[in-house]
Amino acid sequence: MSDYIELPDGSGVSTATLPLPKGHWIYHHNPCDPPAKMLTYTDDPMRQGMEDAIRAGAKWAIRGATMSGKESDFDPDAMVQNLIVGLLGYYEPKPAAEASDNE
């Protein structure tokens, strides 16, 4: 069985699994303390909303990077990229109509 598929237009598609480079960030030592770039204490009233937003964004990212759990061999960089999009939205400028409404 080949992992290469010829498409009707003559082009093709293939699936490949490549190992991560030895110096990839996933292999770096993980210190005990998290980076906490958005440090929020438990008595902050915004914390629960932030937790909910991060949880929803992380779930969206994991589903995207694993094809909704069907793929166990996933790209950790794709998961991080998906997390950013899941939290902040797609990389695009604010639509002109929306920008002018706020001015």
Secondary structure, 3 states (H helix, E strand, C coil): CCCEEECCCCCEEECCCCCCCCCCHHHCCCCCCCCCCCCCCCCCCCHHHHHHHHHHHHHHHHHHHCCCCCCCCCCHHHHHHHHHHHHHCCCCCCCHHHHHHCC
